[in-house]
């Protein structure tokens, strides 16, 4: 009925339970649910934009982290911490 992944199985379980309760209450309505956890991007331009945004963000972080560690190490050296 559903794949082994919990992110896909939970909506199916909710659908089964809700439709069962509707049938118990003699209702003719049905509830349909679907799950698409990852947005499906069709255009390559959007993929490229997201890729370059993430790449530039990671490069920015990579440039800022080593000085942070160096400064904290120098402060530890100045106060002679172990």
C-alpha positions, -999 to 999 in steps of 0.1 A, spaced: 0 0 0 29 24 7 66 23 4 89 16 34 97 52 39 78 68 68 74 101 49 53 83 23 36 58 45 20 83 70 -2 101 45 -15 68 32 -23 56 68 -41 88 75 -61 84 43 -71 48 52 -82 58 87 -101 89 76 -120 70 49 -128 42 73 -143 67 98 -163 82 70 -177 48 60 -186 41 97 -206 73 97 -225 62 65 -210 90 45 -205 88 7 -177 114 7 -141 103 4 -108 120 14 -79 118 -10 -44 129 1 -10 129 -16 25 135 -5 52 152 -25 80 159 1 105 172 -25 94 199 -48 98 188 -84 117 214 -103 111 212 -140 132 240 -154 170 238 -154 173 276 -148 158 271 -113 181 243 -106 211 263 -117 200 293 -96 196 272 -65 229 255 -71 249 288 -75 231 303 -45 241 273 -23 276 273 -37 281 310 -30 267 306 5 290 277 13 320 296 0 311 326 21 308 303 52 341 286 43 358 319 41 345 331 75 349 300 97 388 296 99 394 332 112 367 325 139 386 294 151 420 313 150 406 342 171 392 319 197 425 300 199 444 332 204 420 343 232 425 310 249 463 315 246 461 350 261 442 339 291 464 308 294 435 283 295 442 246 292 
